[in-house]
Amino acid sequence: MTSFSEESYGAMRDDTRRTPNFIKAIRQRCKGREGKLTVLDIGTGPFALFALVAARAGAKKIYAVEANPEAAARAKDFVAKQEDIAPGVVEVMEGFTTAIELPEKVDLVCAEIIGAVASEENLVGTIKDAQARHMKDPYNPANFIPVSVQTLGAPVSYALHPVLAPPRYERLKGQPLRVNCRDKTVQLLSNPQIIEDIRFSEKGLPSPNRWQRKEPFSFLMDPARLEANEKEYLKGLDSEDMNPEERAALAKSTANSFSGMAFWPRLILDEAGEIVVMSRGPLGEHQKSHWQTLLALMTPTPVPVKAGSTLKITERADLQSDILSAAKYELDGVIAA
């Protein structure tokens, strides 16, 4: 059973980078097809937000599916109170789309079930199932919102990493941390790269099994970033009770250290790639988002790095066929001078 969090659902609804862009994409997709489109909204939440947007944009029928029983019940009540929506236009259904049968196949799928790592909520299995069972034309990118989702990643220094040194490190048991996208204790050491690029209309979406990228990702420790990070960390130490020399030394050592990999999502909502939702800035800049940055610590204590050195990261993943089973990821890294 999925957990219900009033705060989390409210944060998603009120995310000014996420919600207005989804509304724009839904209205754009419905324009000119009023009274014709059938829509599947996967993960509709307690407000059935995108389902109601589609109804008001002229969709003929929307199946709003929600796995959490409390959120589904609240969505039914919320939809029933919308006086401008005719009864039956939005039908709220409780369950996972992989376990339900729709009365008909749909024209458009809207699915905002994206985690800090795009595939972590078993998105791939859900979309593959929607392609096979729920859609009239499953390999047309115009029939999905988003059209694709990406996971971006970059190596980082983490100012609080020393606090998590052994034995606390072992207690994490390999589980990543989740930090606010505005948290400046996390600083990128290199420009981000696309780690995952999941295009919903592809015929060859990965099957739920063990997957490994053939070539490792290569990240250059960016001298400009390390210098900027040092200044940012020094600023953050202004209130600490230590002399200027100690602050400067700590800021420098922190800025020139590797803690692990940070990951965050980017959503492309339209075929032209003009409606984009970014949880961080284009180059990984800190900004407000309801998504968190996933931080995978890859070493018990920070590892010193130098400007111009290279980090090579090998990634493996177990994408589960069971929607309720967590996807698993493994990372190996090697730093070369």
C-alpha positions in Angstrom: 0.0 0.0 0.0 1.3 3.5 -0.9 1.5 6.0 1.9 -0.6 9.1 2.1 1.0 12.5 3.0 -1.0 15.6 3.0 2.1 17.7 3.0 3.6 15.8 0.0 0.5 16.0 -2.1 0.1 19.7 -1.3 3.8 20.4 -2.2 3.3 18.7 -5.6 0.1 20.7 -6.3 1.7 24.0 -5.3 5.0 23.4 -7.1 5.1 26.4 -9.5 7.6 24.7 -11.8 5.7 21.5 -12.1 1.9 22.1 -12.0 1.5 25.1 -14.4 3.6 23.3 -17.0 1.5 20.2 -16.8 -1.7 22.3 -17.1 -0.2 24.0 -20.2 0.7 20.7 -21.7 -2.7 19.1 -21.1 -4.6 22.1 -22.5 -2.3 22.1 -25.5 -2.9 18.4 -26.1 -6.7 18.7 -25.8 -7.0 21.8 -28.0 -8.8 21.0 -31.2 -9.9 17.6 -30.0 -12.6 18.7 -27.6 -15.3 16.1 -27.0 -13.1 13.3 -28.5 -10.2 12.5 -26.2 -10.3 9.7 -23.6 -7.6 10.1 -21.0 -5.9 8.0 -18.3 -4.4 10.0 -15.4 -2.0 7.7 -13.5 -1.5 8.8 -9.9 -4.3 11.4 -9.8 -3.8 12.2 -6.1 -6.5 13.5 -3.7 -7.2 16.6 -5.8 -7.5 14.8 -9.2 -5.8 17.9 -10.4 -4.7 16.9 -13.9 -7.9 14.9 -14.5 -10.0 18.0 -13.8 -7.7 20.1 -16.0 -8.3 17.6 -18.9 -12.1 17.7 -18.3 -12.2 21.5 -18.4 -10.0 21.4 -21.5 -12.7 19.3 -23.3 -11.7 15.7 -22.8 -14.6 13.4 -23.3 -13.7 10.9 -20.5 -11.0 10.7 -17.9 -10.1 7.7 -15.9 -8.3 9.0 -12.8 -6.4 6.2 -11.1 -4.9 6.4 -7.6 -3.3 3.6 -5.7 -3.5 5.1 -2.3 -7.0 4.3 -0.8 -7.2 7.5 1.2 -6.1 9.7 -1.7 -8.6 7.9 -4.0 -11.5 8.4 -1.6 -10.7 12.1 -1.3 -10.4 12.4 -5.0 -13.9 11.0 -5.5 -15.3 13.4 -3.0 -13.4 16.3 -4.6 -14.5 15.5 -8.1 -18.1 15.2 -7.0 -18.0 18.7 -5.6 -16.9 20.3 -9.0 -20.2 21.8 -10.2 -18.8 22.6 -13.6 -17.8 19.0 -14.4 -20.7 16.7 -15.6 -21.1 13.5 -13.6 -19.2 10.6 -15.0 -16.7 12.7 -17.1 -14.0 12.1 -14.5 -14.1 8.5 -13.0 -11.8 8.0 -10.1 -10.6 4.4 -9.7 -8.6 3.0 -6.8 -5.6 0.7 -7.5 -2.6 0.4 -9.7 -3.1 0.7 -13.4 -1.1 -2.5 -13.7 -3.9 -4.3 -11.8 -7.1 -2.8 -13.1 -9.1 -3.1 -16.3 -10.4 0.0 -18.0 -13.7 -0.1 -19.8 -12.0 1.1 -22.9 -8.6 2.0 -24.4 -7.6 5.6 -24.1 -6.1 8.2 -26.4 -3.8 10.0 -23.9 -1.9 9.0 -20.8 -0.9 11.5 -18.2 1.5 10.0 -15.7 3.3 12.0 -13.0 4.8 9.2 -11.0 8.4 10.3 -11.2 10.8 10.0 -8.3 14.1 11.8 -7.7 15.5 9.0 -9.9 13.0 8.9 -12.7 12.6 5.1 -12.8 12.6 4.5 -9.0 8.8 4.3 -8.7 8.8 1.5 -11.2 7.7 3.9 -13.9 9.0 1.7 -16.7 6.8 -1.2 -15.8 3.8 1.0 -15.4 4.2 2.6 -18.8 5.0 -0.7 -20.5 1.7 -2.0 -19.1 -0.2 1.1 -20.3 1.2 0.6 -23.7 0.1 -3.0 -23.9 -3.3 -2.8 -22.2 -4.7 0.7 -21.9 -3.8 2.7 -25.1 -5.2 2.9 -28.6 -2.0 4.1 -30.1 0.8 3.5 -27.6 3.8 4.4 -29.8 2.9 7.9 -30.7 4.7 10.5 -28.5 1.7 12.8 -28.8 -0.3 10.4 -26.7 1.8 10.9 -23.5 2.3 13.6 -20.9 5.3 13.7 -20.2 6.7 12.6 -23.5 9.9 11.6 -21.7 11.6 11.8 -18.3 15.2 12.0 -17.5 17.4 11.5 -14.5 20.4 13.8 -14.3 23.4 13.1 -12.2 26.6 14.6 -11.1 29.4 14.0 -8.5 29.1 16.1 -5.4 30.8 17.3 -2.2 28.7 17.2 0.9 29.5 19.4 3.8 27.7 17.1 6.3 29.4 13.9 5.1 31.9 13.8 8.0 29.0 13.7 10.5 28.0 10.4 8.8 31.4 8.8 9.1 31.5 5.2 10.6 29.8 3.8 12.5 26.9 6.0 11.2 27.8 5.3 7.6 27.2 1.6 8.0 23.8 2.2 9.5 22.7 3.7 6.2 23.0 0.2 4.8 23.5 1.6 1.3 20.4 3.7 1.4 20.7 7.1 -0.2 19.9 10.4 1.5 17.2 12.7 0.2 18.0 16.4 0.5 16.2 19.6 -0.5 17.1 20.9 -4.0 18.0 24.2 -2.3 20.4 22.6 0.2 23.7 24.3 -0.3 25.6 21.7 1.8 25.5 19.7 -1.5 27.6 21.2 -4.3 28.3 19.7 -7.7 31.9 19.0 -8.7 31.1 18.6 -12.4 28.5 19.4 -15.0 25.5 17.1 -14.8 24.9 14.3 -17.4 21.8 12.5 -18.4 21.8 9.1 -16.6 18.4 7.9 -17.7 16.3 9.0 -20.6 12.9 7.2 -20.6 10.8 8.0 -23.7 7.2 6.8 -23.0 6.3 6.0 -26.6 9.4 3.8 -27.3 8.7 0.2 -28.2 11.8 -1.0 -26.6 11.5 0.3 -23.0 13.7 -1.8 -20.7 12.2 -5.0 -19.5 12.1 -5.4 -15.7 15.4 -7.1 -15.1 19.1 -6.3 -14.3 20.5 -3.5 -16.5 24.0 -2.1 -16.8 25.3 0.7 -18.9 27.9 -0.5 -21.3 30.3 2.4 -20.9 31.0 4.2 -17.6 30.0 7.9 -17.2 33.0 10.2 -17.1 33.0 13.4 -15.0 35.7 16.0 -15.0 36.3 17.8 -11.7 35.6 21.3 -12.9 38.1 23.9 -11.6 35.5 26.7 -11.8 33.0 24.7 -9.8 35.5 23.7 -7.1 36.5 27.4 -6.7 32.9 28.5 -6.5 32.1 25.7 -4.0 34.9 26.8 -1.8 33.4 30.4 -1.6 29.9 29.0 -0.9 31.2 26.7 1.9 33.2 29.6 3.4 30.1 31.7 3.4 28.2 29.0 5.2 30.9 28.8 7.9 30.6 32.5 8.8 28.6 31.8 11.9 30.9 29.0 13.2 33.0 29.5 16.2 36.5 29.2 14.6 39.2 31.5 13.4 39.4 32.7 9.8 42.3 30.3 9.0 40.3 27.3 10.2 37.2 28.3 8.3 39.2 28.8 5.1 40.9 25.5 5.5 37.7 23.6 6.1 35.9 25.3 3.2 38.8 24.4 0.9 39.0 20.8 2.0 35.2 20.3 1.7 35.0 21.9 -1.7 37.8 19.7 -3.0 36.3 16.4 -1.8 34.0 13.7 -3.3 31.1 12.3 -1.3 29.0 10.6 -3.9 26.5 11.1 -6.7 23.5 13.3 -6.7 20.5 12.6 -8.9 17.3 14.6 -9.8 14.6 14.4 -12.5 13.8 16.5 -15.6 10.4 16.1 -17.4 9.8 16.9 -21.1 6.1 17.4 -21.4 5.6 18.0 -25.2 7.1 16.7 -28.5 8.8 20.0 -29.3 10.7 19.9 -26.0 9.4 23.4 -25.1 7.4 22.6 -22.0 10.0 21.3 -19.5 9.9 20.8 -15.8 13.2 21.0 -14.0 13.7 20.2 -10.3 17.1 21.8 -10.4 18.5 24.4 -12.9 19.9 23.4 -16.3 23.4 23.0 -14.8 22.2 21.6 -11.5 21.7 25.0 -9.9 19.9 25.0 -6.5 16.2 26.0 -6.8 12.9 25.4 -5.1 11.2 22.1 -6.0 8.8 19.5 -4.4 11.2 16.9 -5.7 14.2 16.1 -3.6 17.8 15.5 -4.7 18.8 11.9 -4.1 22.3 11.7 -2.7 24.1 8.4 -2.9 27.1 8.4 -0.6 29.8 6.2 -2.2 32.5 6.3 0.5 32.5 6.2 4.3 34.3 9.5 4.5 35.0 12.3 1.9 37.7 11.5 -0.7 40.0 14.4 -1.7 39.9 15.4 -5.4 41.8 17.8 -7.5 40.7 20.1 -10.3 41.1 18.4 -13.6 40.9 14.8 -12.3 38.3 12.5 -13.7 35.6 10.3 -12.0 34.3 7.3 -13.9 31.0 5.9 -12.7 29.5 2.5 -13.6 25.8 2.1 -13.0 23.7 -1.0 -12.6 19.9 -1.3 -11.9 17.4 -3.9 -11.1 14.0 -2.7 -12.5 11.3 -4.7 -10.8 8.3 -6.2 -12.5 6.3 -6.0 -9.3 5.2 -2.3 -8.9 5.4 -2.6 -5.1 9.0 -3.8 -5.1 11.6 -1.0 -5.0 14.0 -0.6 -7.9 17.6 -1.2 -6.9 20.6 0.7 -8.1 24.4 0.1 -7.7 27.2 2.5 -8.4 31.0 2.0 -8.6 33.4 4.9 -9.0 37.1 5.3 -9.8 38.9 8.7 -9.6 41.9 9.2 -11.9 44.3 12.1 -11.8 
